[in-house]
């Protein structure tokens, strides 16, 4: 098993009861980071090469839905001031939330969907409920349909007509099969996602930086940066539901960010190294422990925990937060410039291809294709991360909660993972026919805000019961409450507008 070592097996004679309804955690010492990543020392080069990773998967999901679709659409319609600060506050709160979720994963080796089962009254309520909320937010497939629109334009050389929408949906379904194939040929699924996002995010940022420097005036750059750091009233006419969609999918998916933090287990962060990972078909049979493992409160483990926690902060604050802010700034200032020069605004129907279409009219077909390539890459990274996460979280939950399923699988989660991925693919293929892609994304984003009403409090319960070196400080709890207040406000407005047809708050 990749999660355990000959030098430090799980101590069967010791256990650590955390929460209720789930078996006690095993106990073993924290590994040293050098042991996990198989290096003699961890310098900056080794951190980039081996340690950074889970944040890239989360960032790839984030940039495609919030930064590429919702942010540019909102800025294109309303400008930077009053929009930008919502982006910044959302990104800061979500990164703090990510760190706290990942704290639990590092300290126990349990992924969040399994950890929720330790919160009273127990797993029979919280694991199914967490899966339902997560699936309701993402199963509609707006992220997949958007990628299909971009790919259609790239192939045909023009934006689709209304009667060609079905072709874009078929392309979206084809891209889902590409995700399936990536996971099939992988040795380690999380590693395959990381490498894909290194290529996709690197290519996207390179294209956007070059294009923005070449065509966006310095005044627009300044307005974009100023908008991100200037608290201001929301622009006239915008509803809290529109702002809530932007807030919910800036940086990732507010209260549901936990679904992407499972990769810290598979990367081997902290006690994740003792638990195992989901292997690809080429990776050989790998056991994943159904119950997590934590560490005894010793000075040695306390010192190792501090090292792991610093690595987590680098992965989240430098890569994820920094990438999310840059990833939001670059496409939004480009959109603002396109709106100003074209005299048109994006709509929910055309925002996936709006920038490429208008820049193509101004600068010719090469620019049209360049921006479409950027759009398809980043929307595919979102498709890659979300589709895999839908399958991963259900697989982890079922594997941990059902001894009977584990016996049927003979300890190999892949026997469930891959057939179930095809089932989810079929469901999404039907769901993307419901409405326009961006409208589907807006629904998903506001449903993500629902998660902020409960999961921060569940996380406070779990993290308060970790071994002492891993427990949060008091102000971490305050920040989790702020997540609840900020994103919960937007969810209440979303529900009111959904039920009554009119906005509860309109600015």
N, C-alpha and C positions, 0 to 999 in steps of 0.2 A: 504494500500500500504506500502511495506517495506521501500520505499524511503522517506516518509514524517512522521512527528510526530505530536502528538496533541499539544505539547508545542511550536512548531515553524512551522506553516503552511507557504506555499508559499504566499507571499504578493501580492495578485491579483492586488492591486492598483499601484504596482511598476513593472517596467520592465527595462531591460538593453539590448540595441541593440548592438549586436556584429556582425560585418561583414555585408554581404548582402544576400538577397534572402531567408533567413530563418526567422521565427518569432523571436521576442525579447525573451531573456532569462527571466525567472521568477527571483524573488529576495527573498532570505531568509538568515538568519544567518547561518554561518558554525556551524555544530554540534561539540561538544567536542568528541575526540576519545573515551573517556570512555562511552559516551552515545551510540556511534555506536557499540562498541564491548561488551557493557553490563558488564563492570567491574568497581570496585570502584577505581582502580588505574592501571596504565600501567607500570609495571616493566619488567625486561628482560624475565621472565617466561611468562607473559601475551603477550608480543610482539611476542614471538615464537609461543604461543598457538593460538592467535587470529588475529594478525596483518599481519604476514608473510603469503603470499599465492599467489598473482598474479605473483610474480617473480618465484615461483616454477613451475607454468604452462609454463611460457616462457622458463625456464631452461630445463624443460622436452622436449620441442620441440627442443631446441638448441642442447642438448647433442646427440640426436639421429642422426641428419643429419650432422652437422659440426664436432662435437667432436668424434662421433663413426665411421663415414664413411670417410668424406673428409680429415680431419686432419690426421688420421692414414695412409690413402692411400698416401697422399703427403709426409709425413715423411718417410714412408716405401720406397718410390721410390727415394727421394732426400736428406734425412737427415734433421737435425734440423736447422742448420745455414742457414739463409736467408729465412726460412719458419716461424720459431717461432715468429720473430718480427712482421710479418704480422698478425699473430694471436692476439698478444697483442694489437697492434694499433687498429685492428678491434674491439676487445672487449671493449677497452676504449671508442672509438668513439660511438659505439652502445649503451653503457650504458648511456652516456651523452644524446644521442638521446632519449632513453627510458624515462629518467627523464623528458625531455622537453615535450614529448607526454603526459606523465602521469600528468604533470602540468596542461595541458588543461582539462583533464578528471576530476581531483580533483577540479578545479576552476569552472567548469560549469556542471558537471554531465553528459556531452555529450560524447559518445564514439567517437573515431577519425573519423570513416566512416561517421558519422553524422556531425561532426565539419567541415570536408572538404567542406561541402555544403555551409558554410558561406564565403568561399573565392571567390572573384570576378573571373569570371562573375556569379557564383552561383551554386546551387546544381544540376541543370540539366546537367551541364558539369562535375563537379568534383566527385559527388557520383558515377555515372556510370563509369567514367574513373578509379577511384580508385578501384572499384570492378573488372573491367576488368584486370588491372595490377596485382592485388592480385590473382585473379583466374588463370591467365595465368602462374603465378609463381608456383602455388601449385596444380592445378587440375590434373597434369600428374601422381601424385601418386607414385613417386619414393620412398618416405618414407614408403608407405604402402607395396610396392613390396619387399623392403628390409626386413621388418618384416616377411613377408611370407617366404622368403628364410631361415631366422633363425629358424622359427617355424618348417619348413619341416625337417631341419637337427636335430632338437631336438626330433621330433617324430620318424623319421626313423633311426637316429643314424649315419648318414653320410650326406655329402654335396650332393646336387642334381646333377644329370647328365643333360646335355643339353636338352635331350628329356623329362625331367621331369619338365621343367620350368613352364608349365601350372599348375602343382599341387601346386607350390609355390604361384602362382597368386591366385588360389582358396582359399588357406589358408589366403592370404592377405585380400581377400574379406570377409572371415569369421571373421577376426579380426575387420574389419569395422563394422560388425553387433554387435560385442562385445561393441564397442564404443557407438553405438546406444542404446544398452541395458543399459549401465552405465548412459547415459543421461536420459533415460526413467524412471529408478527407483530412480533418484535423487530427493531430496527435493529442493535443490538449485544447479543448474548445475555447477557453478563456484566452489562451495565447494566440489562437488564430484571430480572435476578435481584436486583440491588442494590435497585432501586426497590420491588420486591415485598416485600423483607425490611424496608425502612424502614417500610412501612405495617404489615406483619404484626407485627414485633417491637415497634414503637411502640404499636400497639393492644393487644397482649398485656400489655406491662408496665403500661400505663395501667389496664387492667382489674384486673390482679392487685394493683397498689398500692392502688387504691381499695377493693377487696374485703378485702384483708388488713388495711388500717387500720381498716376498718369492723367486722370481726367477729373478728379474731384477737387474743387477749389479749396484753398486753405481755410477760407471762411466757413465752409461746410464742415471741415474737420473740427474746427474750433467749436462750432455750434453743437456738434455731436458730443464732444468731450464735455463741454459746459453743461449740456443737458443731463449727462450721466451723474454729475456731482452737484447739481443745483436743485434743492427742494423747491417745488412750486406746485400750485394748484393744477389738477388735471385740465387739459384743454377743453374749451366749451364744446358741448355736444357729445363727448365720449361717455359711454356708460361704464359702470363699475364691472359689468360682465365682460366687456371688451378688455378693460384693464386687467381683470382677473385672469383672462386667458393668457395675456402677456406675462403677468406675474407667475402664473402657474407653470409655464413652460420656459421661462427664463432660467438658465442654469440647469434645469432638468425637469422635474415634475413635482415640485413642492412636497406635500405630505407623503407622496408615494416614491420618493427618491430611494427608499430602502430596497426597491426591487433590483437596482443596479449595483448595490454594495455587496451583493453575494460574491462578486468576483474577488474580493479580498481573501475569502477562504481559498478559492482555487489558485490564487497567486501565491499562497503560502504565508500571508502576513500573520505573525504571532501564532496563536494556537490553531489557526487554519492549517498550518503545516502538519499538525498531528491528526487532522480529520480526513483529509483527502480532497479529491477534485473530480469533476466530470470529464472523463477522457473522450476523445474522438474515436472513431472506428479504427484508426491506424495507431492509436495510443496503447492498445493492449488493455486487458481487464484491470480496472482500478477499483478498489473498495472505497466507499464513502461511509464513514461512521454515521449511524442514524442518530447518535447522541453526541453532543459536543464534549470538549475537554478543556478544562481551565487549569490554572497554575496555582501552586501554594504561595502564600505570602511570605517570601523570604527576601533578604537583601539582594541576592543575586537576581532573582526574578524581577524585583522592583527596578533594578538597574537596566535589565534587558527590556522591560516594558517601556521605560523612557526612550530607549533607542527606537523601538518600534513606533511609538507615538510620534516621534519627530519625523520619521519616514512618512507616516500617514499625513502629517501636516504639510510636508513638501508635496506629496502627491495631490492633495486636495487644494491647498491654497495657491501654490505656484502653478500647477498644471491645470487643474479643473477651474478654479476661480479666474485665474489669469486668462486661460483660454476662452472661457465663457464671455468675459468682458470684451476681449479683443474680437471674438467671434460675433458678438452683438454689434460692436461699433462699426466694423468694416462693412457689412452688408447694409446697415441702416443708413450710413452716410452716403453710400452708393445709391440707395433707393431715394433718399432725399434729393440728391442731385438729378437723378433721372426724372423724378416728378417735376422738379423745377424746370428742366430743359424741355420736357415733352408736353407739359401742360395737362397731363392726365394723372389719375390716381389709380393704384391697384385695387382690385376687388377680390372678394373671397374666391371667385372663380378663376382669376388669372394670375394671382400673386406668385405661384410657383415658377412661371415663365415670364412675368412682366418685365423684369430687369433685362433679361436676355433679348426680348423682343424689341424694347425701346432702344437699347444700346446698339442692336443690329441695324435699326433704322438710321441711327446717327453715325455709326462708324463702320458699317458694312458687315457682311456675313461672317468674316473671321471672328469679330467680337461676339456676334450672336452665338456662334458655336462654342467659343471659349467660356462664355457665361453659362451656357447650357451644360457644358462638361462639369463646371464647378457645382451647379445646382444638382445635377444627377449624382455626383459623387457624395455630396453631403446629405442629400435626402436618402441615398442608399445606406449611408452609415447609420442613420436613424432607423431605417428598416431593419438593418442587420442587428442592432442592439435590442430593439423592442421585441421583434419576433422571437429572437433567441431567449430573451428574458421571460416572455410568456410561457415558453416551454420549460425553461430551467426552474422557475419558481414552483410551478405545479409539480415537476418531477421531484424536486427536493422535498416539498411538502408531503407528497404521497409516500415517498421512500422513507421519510422519518416517522410518519404517523402510522403506517400500516405494516406490522410484522408479516402479515399474510402476503402482501405484495413483495416484500423483500425475499420471502421464500420462493415465490414464483419467479422472481428475477434472478435467483441464485446469487444475490449480492452484486449484480452488475446493472446499475441504473440505466445504462445505454439501451437495454432491452425495452425499457419504457420510453426513454427520451425520444428516440428517432421515430417510432410509430406515432407517438403523440404529436410530434412536430408536424406530421402530415395532416393530422386531424385539425390542428390549429390553422394550418395553411388553408384548408378547405373552408373553415368558418370565416376567416378574414376575406377570402375570395368572394364570399357572399355579402359580407358587411360593407365592403367598399362601394356597393351599388346604392347605398342609402341616400347620400347627398354629396355635395361638393367636398373635395379633399380638405380645404381650409376650414370649412364648417365642422367637419369631423374632428379636426385637430382642436378647434375651439371647445367643442364638447369634452374632449379628452382632458384638455388643460384645466377646465373648471372642475371636472370630476377629480383631478389630482388634488385640487384644493380641499376636497372633502377629507382626504387623508390627513390633512393638517389638523382636523378637529379631534382626532383620537390618537394617532400614532405617536406624536411627541410625548403624550402623557404615558403611554405604554412603554416608551423607551426610557422615560425617567424611572419607572418602576424597575425595569430590568437592569439598567446601569447602576442604580443605587445598591444593588445586591451583588455586584461583581466583587472579586477580591480587592482588597483595599487599595493597592497601587493603581488599579485600573479605574477606580470610581471617579466620576466627574467632580469638578469644583462647583460651588453653589451658583456661580454666575452662568454656568452652562445650562442649569435648569431655567434660569431667567430667559435665556435666549430661546430655549425650546418653547416657552410660553409665548414669546413674541412671534414665533412661527405660527402658533395656534391663532393668535389675534390677527395677524396680518393676512394670512391666506384664508382663514375662516371668514373674515369680512367679505372677501370676494366670493366665496362659495355661497353664502347666504344671499347675496345679490343675484347670483346665477340661478338659484332655485326659485327665487321670487319672480324673476323675469320669465323663467321657463313655465311657471304655473299660471301667471297672470297675463303674460304677453307684453307687459310694460316694465320699464326699469324701476327698481326701487330707489337707486341713486343714479342721477344723471347730472353731469357737471356743466 
